[in-house]
């Protein structure tokens, strides 16, 4: 009878550990490091910051010429008050209808994972930035994980 108790106790312990691991991986304690991000089917399914994005903050990052600077390459009629919309990339009108949240997250994190190696769009949360990077910027991302989530939240509003 003793072996059954040990087996039952061992099973209970194994189930408890498995549940702790699963719940720990589902709940994030903070940002995911750029090199630890997993892209599956062109999507990053979960928040890279561990939190939801704020669309109003994302709009600010999107327009800020010293942060996202998205308007340098993309037109966006929702931001008609901003000057000098670029034409290098596609218009972002309707981006929230064309792409899922996970696809938008992948594009912002590292567009090369969705398009081609030749895209001029930078990876805003990637350390794969190419050659000739200023030494003080090596190992840094353009946007923080939370700024990525904020921009993604904003882009999902563009229907």
N, C-alpha and C positions, 0 to 999 in steps of 0.2 A: 504494500500500500504506500509505503514511503516513496518509491520511485514515481508514482502517479502524482503525489503532492509536489514533488520537485519539478516534474514535467509541467504541471499546471502553473506553478509559481514561475518557472522559466518562461513559459508561454506568455503569462501575464506581463512579465518584465519586458519581454521582446515586443509585445504589442504596445506597451507604454513608451518604450524607446522609439519605436517606429512612428507613433503618433506625434511625439515630440519633434522628431526630425521633419515629418511632413508639415506640421503646423508651423515650425520654425522657418521652413523654406517658403511657405506661402505668405507669411507675414515678414515684411522686411524691416530691419532695424534702422535702415538708412540707405544711402545711395549704393547702387551697384557700381563697382569699379568698371571703367570703360573696357578693360580687357576681359571682364567676366560676363559681358552681355551676350546673350544667346539669341540669334536670329533664326526663326523657323518659318518656312513658307513665306519669306519676305516680311515677317512680322516680329516685332518685339512685343510680346503680349502684355507684359507687366510693366508698371511704372519703374523707371530707372532710378528715381529718387526715393521710392518707398512711400510716396504720398501722391495725392491727386494734384492735377495742375489747376491753376487759376487763370481763366481765359483773359481777364482784364490785365493781369500781369504779363501774360504771354503776348498780348497786343503791344504792350510797351516794349518788350524785348524785341519783338518782330520789327518795330519801327526804329528802334534805337540804332543809330549809325555806328556806335561803338560796342554794340553787343551782337545781336543777331544780324542786323543790317540786311534783312531779307529783301527790303525794297530796292536794294542795289541791283538785284537780278530779277525780281518778280513784281509784276503789276498786281494790284489788289484794290478793286474799286471801293471796297469797304473803308479804305483809308484815303479817300479822295482829298482830305485836308493835307496830306503829306505830299511833298514835291518830289519829282524825279524818280518815278517808278522805272525799274529796269525792264529790259526785254530779253535778257540772256536766257532766263528760265521761263517756264510756262506761267501764265497768269494763275494766281491762286484763288480766283473766284471759283467757288464750288468745290474747293479741295476737300471739304468735309463730306461731300457726297461722292467724290471719286475714289477716295481712299478710306480704309478703316483706320481706327485710332492706332492700332498696332503697326500698320503700314506707314502712317504719318510719323510715328515715333521712330521707326527704322530710318526713314528718309532724313529726319532731323539729326538723329544720332550719327549716321554714316550713310550718306546717299549712295556711295559706291556699292553697298550691299544690295541695293535695289536696281540701280541703273548700271552703268559700266564704270570701269576704272578710269575712263576718259572724262567723266562728268567734272565740270568745274565747281560744282557745289561742294563746299567743305563738309567734313564730318564734324558737327558741332560738339559731339561728345565722344570723340575718338582720339586715340593717340597715334593713329596711322595718318600722319599729316604730310608725308613726303619728305623731300630733300630741301636743303637750304632754309631750315627753320631757325629763327633767331634763338640763340643759345638759352636765353632767359625764358623761352616759351616751351622748350623741350619738356615733355612729360605733363603738360597742362592741356586742358580742354578749352575750347572757345567759350562754351556755355557750361554752367553747372548742371547737375542732374535735375534740380528743381526748375531751372530755367527751361530746360528741354521739355519737361512736363507742362509747364505753363504755355510754351509755344504750341505744343500739341493740343492742349485744351482750346487755345484760340483757333487753331486751324480747323478743329472739328466743328466750330461754329459757322464756318464759311460754307453755307449750303447753296 
